[in-house]
Amino acid sequence: MQYTTLPGTDINISKICLGTMTFGQQNTEADGHAQIDFALEKGINFIDTAEMYPVPAREKTYGRTEEIIGSWIKKTGKRKEIVLASKVAGANRGLEYIREDLRYNAAAIHLSVEKSLKRLQTDYIDLYQLHWPERKSNMFGQLGFKIQEDRWEDNTKEILETLQNIVQQGKIRQFGVSNETPWGLLRFLEESKKHNLPKAVTIQNPYSLLNRTFEIGLTETIYRENVGLLAYSPLAFGLLSGKFRNGAKPADARLTLFPNFTRYNSEEANKATELYHEIAVSNGLTLVELSLGFILAQPYLASMIIGATTLAQLEENIKTTAISLSDEVIKAIDGVHKMFPNPAP
């Protein structure tokens, strides 16, 4: 396993992070505990979750993922062996059952932190993230900013002051953003510098062979501002595992169970996947090794978030840390990218 630190901190994290959004939906509590145990055994010390998990979001299951992690912490007593990240849900996603007020104001953030700490059965969260922008913006597969009515008022400074207060209380250590744009990230960084408030040390956005929109604007931003990428959906909901090739629909796979996630299953995405598969085979690699090896090769990556429903999948993903792609393979990947630049944004 390779390790790095959350940028600008002394918090050591594994380059692979265990994603947990299946815990409580596709995976039982026992499954979740087994995955965490296996991940630690293989050197992973970084775990990511969110108050709204599992996915898809449902009122009857919300918070269950954090509860499963919490019961593991209580059972094992290994809280200090992991770096734990969670997220606060915001507005615009129709999740009123989480909080009556979904704005990122002081009361809402304090309430969410307290609830997450209780479910996780811990006194602190290492990395606390804003799950998506409170303002209306392009995210979750949307390309291009569309001007629309938005009652949002810039509350960036208030958010940072609230997070500073929670840091001072010892309940969170660092904070990050997620599903953000270059403008959104820079607003947080600007206010942080101006008022000596906590800095966003990470940005958790989708990044894969089928979705490289992060490279437009955000790559330079995080390089110059020393912010780390937490890349999620590196296998594009399993499409880049190859298990959906030739029209296959495995019974327990996410895209089979949740066909509404159409952004990962377009005709262009499937065509691109076939070409990436050909590159992998011709270079003695599996499609998973090619896909995850590409993410791990990026110099601005802090950690790659992988989620799995079985220990076999988890083991296969973890083994990719030993993969080093040649310049020729990267060139071939870029060739396909030029043909299909945004097949699954």
C-alpha angles and dihedrals in degrees: 000000000000121000138199136161133258099264114273093007139088092235108123116214135179116248087238118060123197110239114207109186091119093059108110096017113046093008129052125222089263090051091050093050091048091051093051092048091049093046092053091047089055094049103265111139099165122088126182127199141146139217092245095053141150104068130257089050114240132167094231094053104032113127093017094113093057089047091055091051089046093053089050090052091049093046097047104029088219099129093126091054093066138060105222125205127185138166141225116228119233140198131291097052102085097244099136091146089071095058134347088227111046096178118115094247127138096263094049095047093047090049093049093048091052093049093048092049090052094049092044091047092225138115096227145023116219097209122020116190138192100236096214138341118290089215122074108268142141111285142131095043100330116132124199126022113267117202108231141155109288126172091193115130119202104264097163095123092048091052092051092046089051092050091048089055091050091048090052089052088056094240096117130021105197138002137218142175131238137203087011134154127226090258093051094048092047092051090058092045092048094052091043092056095041096051102025092246130149115297125228100246096182142027119205109206136148114272129168143125086278096046118041097150087119088075090066105086101326098073094062091041096057093041093055095039097043097240120148126229118231099197115209130189092025088163094044095241090315098308090115091052087074094233093119095051119129092018096300117161110193109206098235099036120119096238089051094047095040109032090167088082089086096153089079097046108052123136089250092051092053092048092050090048090056091053092048089049090055091052091050095049094046089055098045094255136121119240089249092053091050094046098046094036088060092054094046090052093063112107094213094056116116095178140339115230114220126184126190137175095209135041089235091059091046092051092049091052094047092052090063090080086083093057121105115183119215124233089252092056092048089050091052090049091052089051091059090043090058089053094047107021098165111017095143110018 
